[in-house]
């Protein structure tokens, strides 16, 4: 199924209205929602804390909670919803599937995206599909439950019009970035790559964390790849600011929804782990904060991710 977009002018006006409301009217509406529809997952990725929660009560939403939560986000003024997990393609409730949740959301928000581990066919009505991929075969298989071949096959076979790859960068895979980018550049269906830095949730995965010096070095390597034409969508200025821990965080630009229906505006880790701002690796929040500060690089990055058709 080919995803469709509304007219870009209408979308631009909706985003412009959002930023005018935040900056001129001092509204505290969140731009972006992290909507964790289920903790269930078919993988057990080493750096992810969420699949461990799959057996907890309230680990997957029912349809009424999905609709009620989306309605609440719309009332708050949210413009972008990203369905996450767990693995969102596993979600179902009495015959309802992820497509139903996305379809309902598309009636309420300017952009609707799905973040997936890429092991299911990449299709559906979402405006954007983000596929998590952290390295070449040996690295990906070791970190993400032997999933490399399935993910690459699905990337090559998809007919969805807006597929992005998302890389979580950490100590073990930071030397994999150039060869991974070289692979992705040869897959026409991949429209770009976004990167974030690993954040430890205190479940034995701390060795994946980079030192400040390693972050700085890695950021300069990413920026060099971007300058050489690799499809990195992140803003170089925001990456450098995150490496230094010096960026201005407007954490209320994000709202988080968990499978039990709890809604919390603010930091991504809020209610999900211990908040340690110095370790933050969540580039979407850094980019959104930069856009709210009207930084040109962050505005360009937001356009490239959410509004570009190329």
C-alpha positions as CSV (number, residue, x, y, z in Angstrom):
1,X,0.0,0.0,0.0
2,X,1.4,3.4,-0.9
3,X,1.0,6.0,1.8
4,X,-0.6,9.3,0.8
5,X,0.0,12.8,2.1
6,X,-2.4,15.8,2.3
7,X,-1.4,18.9,0.4
8,X,1.9,20.2,1.8
9,X,0.6,23.8,2.2
10,X,-2.1,22.7,4.6
11,X,0.5,20.8,6.6
12,X,2.8,23.7,6.7
13,X,0.0,26.0,7.9
14,X,-0.9,23.5,10.7
15,X,2.7,23.4,11.9
16,X,3.0,27.2,11.6
17,X,-0.1,27.5,13.7
18,X,1.3,25.2,16.4
19,X,4.6,27.2,16.7
20,X,2.7,30.5,16.7
21,X,0.6,29.2,19.6
22,X,3.6,28.1,21.5
23,X,5.7,31.2,20.9
24,X,3.2,34.0,20.8
25,X,0.3,32.7,22.9
26,X,2.5,30.7,25.4
27,X,0.4,27.6,24.9
28,X,2.1,24.5,26.3
29,X,0.8,22.1,23.7
30,X,3.1,19.1,22.9
31,X,4.3,18.9,19.3
32,X,5.1,15.2,19.4
33,X,3.6,12.1,21.1
34,X,5.4,8.9,21.8
35,X,2.5,6.5,21.8
36,X,3.4,3.1,23.1
37,X,0.5,1.0,22.1
38,X,1.9,-2.3,23.4
39,X,4.9,-3.6,25.3
40,X,4.7,-6.9,23.4
41,X,7.6,-7.7,21.0
42,X,8.8,-10.6,18.9
43,X,12.4,-9.6,19.6
44,X,14.5,-9.1,22.8
45,X,16.9,-6.4,21.8
46,X,19.8,-5.9,24.1
47,X,19.5,-2.2,24.6
48,X,15.7,-2.0,24.9
49,X,13.9,-2.1,28.3
50,X,10.3,-2.4,27.0
51,X,10.0,-6.0,25.8
52,X,10.7,-7.0,29.4
53,X,7.4,-5.4,30.4
54,X,5.2,-7.5,28.1
55,X,3.9,-9.7,30.9
56,X,2.9,-6.9,33.2
57,X,-0.8,-6.0,33.7
58,X,-1.9,-3.4,31.2
59,X,0.9,-4.3,28.7
60,X,-1.3,-3.7,25.6
61,X,-4.1,-1.2,25.0
62,X,-7.6,-2.0,24.2
63,X,-9.4,-0.2,21.4
64,X,-11.3,2.1,23.7
65,X,-8.1,3.2,25.4
66,X,-6.5,3.8,22.0
67,X,-9.3,6.1,20.9
68,X,-9.6,7.9,24.2
69,X,-5.9,8.5,24.4
70,X,-5.7,9.8,20.9
71,X,-8.7,12.1,21.5
72,X,-6.9,13.5,24.6
73,X,-3.7,14.1,22.7
74,X,-5.7,16.0,20.0
75,X,-7.4,18.1,22.7
76,X,-3.9,18.9,24.1
77,X,-3.0,20.3,20.6
78,X,-0.5,17.6,19.6
79,X,0.4,17.6,15.9
80,X,2.5,14.4,15.5
81,X,1.9,10.9,16.8
82,X,4.4,8.1,16.6
83,X,3.2,4.6,17.4
84,X,5.8,2.6,19.2
85,X,6.2,-0.5,21.3
86,X,7.3,-3.1,21.9
87,X,6.5,-3.9,18.3
88,X,3.4,-1.9,17.2
89,X,2.6,-4.3,14.3
90,X,1.8,-7.0,17.0
91,X,-1.0,-4.9,18.4
92,X,-4.6,-6.1,18.0
93,X,-7.8,-6.0,20.0
94,X,-10.9,-7.9,19.0
95,X,-10.2,-7.7,15.3
96,X,-8.7,-4.2,15.4
97,X,-5.1,-3.9,14.2
98,X,-2.5,-1.2,14.0
99,X,-4.0,0.0,10.7
100,X,-7.2,0.9,12.6
101,X,-5.3,2.9,15.2
102,X,-3.3,4.7,12.6
103,X,-6.4,5.4,10.5
104,X,-8.1,6.9,13.6
105,X,-5.1,9.0,14.4
106,X,-4.8,10.4,10.8
107,X,-8.2,12.0,11.3
108,X,-6.8,14.0,14.3
109,X,-3.1,14.8,13.6
110,X,-0.9,16.4,10.9
111,X,1.5,13.5,10.8
112,X,1.2,9.9,12.0
113,X,4.3,7.6,12.1
114,X,5.1,4.1,13.2
115,X,8.4,2.9,14.7
116,X,9.0,-0.8,14.0
117,X,11.7,-3.4,14.3
118,X,11.2,-4.0,10.6
119,X,10.5,-7.8,10.9
120,X,7.0,-7.4,9.6
121,X,6.0,-6.2,6.0
122,X,6.5,-2.4,5.8
123,X,3.0,-1.3,4.8
124,X,0.0,0.4,6.1
125,X,-1.6,3.9,6.2
126,X,1.0,5.7,8.4
127,X,2.6,8.8,6.8
128,X,6.1,7.6,7.9
129,X,7.5,4.2,8.8
130,X,10.7,4.3,11.0
131,X,12.7,1.1,10.9
132,X,15.2,0.4,13.7
133,X,18.5,-0.9,12.4
134,X,21.7,-0.7,14.4
135,X,24.4,-2.2,12.2
136,X,25.4,-4.7,9.6
137,X,24.5,-8.4,9.9
138,X,26.8,-9.5,12.7
139,X,26.1,-6.4,14.8
140,X,22.3,-6.3,14.2
141,X,21.9,-10.0,14.7
142,X,23.8,-9.9,18.0
143,X,22.0,-6.8,19.3
144,X,18.5,-7.4,17.8
145,X,17.7,-11.1,18.0
146,X,19.0,-12.2,14.6
147,X,16.8,-9.8,12.6
148,X,19.1,-8.4,9.9
149,X,18.1,-10.5,6.9
150,X,14.3,-10.0,7.6
151,X,14.7,-6.3,8.0
152,X,16.8,-5.8,4.8
153,X,14.4,-7.9,2.9
154,X,11.4,-5.9,4.1
155,X,13.2,-2.6,3.3
156,X,13.9,-3.7,-0.2
157,X,10.4,-5.1,-0.9
158,X,8.3,-2.3,0.6
159,X,6.1,-0.1,-1.6
160,X,5.5,2.5,1.2
161,X,6.4,6.0,0.1
162,X,8.1,7.2,3.2
163,X,10.4,4.8,5.0
164,X,13.2,6.0,7.2
165,X,15.8,4.0,9.1
166,X,16.5,4.9,12.8
167,X,19.9,4.0,14.3
168,X,20.5,4.0,18.1
169,X,24.3,4.7,18.4
170,X,26.3,3.3,21.2
171,X,29.8,2.1,22.1
172,X,29.6,-1.2,20.2
173,X,28.1,0.0,16.9
174,X,29.6,3.5,16.5
175,X,32.2,2.2,14.1
176,X,29.5,0.5,12.0
177,X,27.9,3.8,10.8
178,X,29.7,4.3,7.5
179,X,29.3,0.7,6.2
180,X,25.7,0.6,7.4
181,X,25.0,3.9,5.6
182,X,26.6,2.6,2.5
183,X,24.2,-0.4,2.5
184,X,21.2,1.9,3.1
185,X,22.2,4.3,0.4
186,X,21.8,1.5,-2.2
187,X,18.2,0.8,-1.1
188,X,15.9,3.2,-3.0
189,X,13.0,2.8,-0.7
190,X,15.0,4.2,2.3
191,X,14.4,8.0,2.2
192,X,16.8,8.9,5.0
193,X,18.4,8.0,8.2
194,X,17.9,9.5,11.7
195,X,20.2,8.7,14.6
196,X,19.9,9.0,18.4
197,X,22.3,8.0,21.2
198,X,21.8,5.1,23.5
199,X,20.2,5.8,26.9
200,X,20.8,3.3,29.7
201,X,17.7,2.2,31.7
202,X,19.6,0.4,34.4
203,X,18.9,-3.2,33.2
204,X,22.4,-4.4,32.6
205,X,22.9,-2.6,29.4
206,X,25.2,0.2,30.7
207,X,28.3,-1.1,28.8
208,X,26.6,0.2,25.7
209,X,26.9,3.8,26.9
210,X,29.5,6.1,25.4
211,X,31.8,8.4,27.2
212,X,31.5,12.2,26.5
213,X,34.7,11.9,24.4
214,X,33.3,9.0,22.4
215,X,30.1,10.9,21.8
216,X,32.1,13.9,20.5
217,X,34.2,11.7,18.2
218,X,31.1,9.8,16.9
219,X,29.2,13.0,16.2
220,X,32.0,14.4,14.1
221,X,32.1,11.1,12.2
222,X,28.3,11.4,11.6
223,X,28.6,15.0,10.4
224,X,31.4,14.0,8.1
225,X,29.2,11.3,6.6
226,X,26.4,13.9,6.2
227,X,28.8,16.2,4.3
228,X,29.8,13.4,2.0
229,X,26.2,12.9,0.9
230,X,25.1,10.0,3.1
231,X,21.3,10.3,3.9
232,X,21.6,11.7,7.5
233,X,18.6,13.8,8.4
234,X,19.8,15.0,11.8
235,X,21.0,18.6,12.2
236,X,24.7,18.8,12.7
237,X,24.3,21.6,15.3
238,X,21.9,19.6,17.4
239,X,24.2,16.6,17.3
240,X,27.1,18.6,18.5
241,X,25.0,20.2,21.3
242,X,23.9,16.7,22.4
243,X,27.5,15.5,22.4
244,X,28.3,18.4,24.8
245,X,25.1,18.2,26.8
246,X,24.6,21.9,26.2
247,X,21.3,22.1,24.4
248,X,18.1,23.9,25.7
249,X,15.5,21.2,26.4
250,X,11.8,22.1,26.1
251,X,10.7,18.7,27.4
252,X,7.1,19.7,27.4
253,X,7.2,19.6,23.6
254,X,6.9,15.8,24.0
255,X,4.0,13.8,25.5
256,X,4.2,10.1,26.3
257,X,1.4,7.5,26.3
258,X,2.0,4.1,27.8
259,X,0.0,0.9,27.1
260,X,-2.0,1.3,30.4
261,X,-3.3,4.6,29.1
262,X,-1.1,6.8,31.3
263,X,-0.3,10.1,29.7
264,X,2.7,12.2,30.8
265,X,3.9,15.4,29.2
266,X,7.6,15.9,29.4
267,X,10.8,13.8,29.3
268,X,10.7,10.5,27.3
269,X,12.1,8.7,30.3
270,X,9.5,10.1,32.7
271,X,7.5,7.2,34.2
272,X,9.8,4.8,32.1
273,X,13.1,5.0,34.0
274,X,15.5,7.2,35.9
275,X,15.9,10.7,34.4
276,X,19.5,11.6,33.9
277,X,19.7,14.7,31.6
278,X,23.5,14.4,31.1
279,X,23.0,11.0,29.5
280,X,20.2,12.1,27.2
281,X,20.4,10.7,23.7
282,X,16.9,11.5,22.4
283,X,17.6,13.5,19.3
284,X,13.9,13.9,18.4
285,X,13.4,16.0,21.5
286,X,16.6,18.0,20.9
287,X,15.5,18.7,17.3
288,X,11.9,19.7,18.4
289,X,13.4,21.9,21.1
290,X,15.7,23.5,18.5
291,X,12.7,24.1,16.2
292,X,10.9,25.8,19.1
293,X,13.9,28.1,19.5
294,X,13.7,28.7,15.7
295,X,17.1,27.3,15.0
296,X,17.4,27.0,11.2
297,X,19.1,23.5,11.3
298,X,16.4,22.0,13.5
299,X,13.6,23.6,11.3
300,X,15.3,22.1,8.2
301,X,15.6,18.7,9.9
302,X,11.9,18.8,10.9
303,X,11.0,19.6,7.3
304,X,13.2,16.8,5.9
305,X,11.6,14.2,8.2
306,X,7.9,15.3,8.3
307,X,7.2,17.4,5.3
308,X,9.6,16.4,2.5
309,X,8.3,14.1,-0.3
310,X,11.8,13.1,-1.5
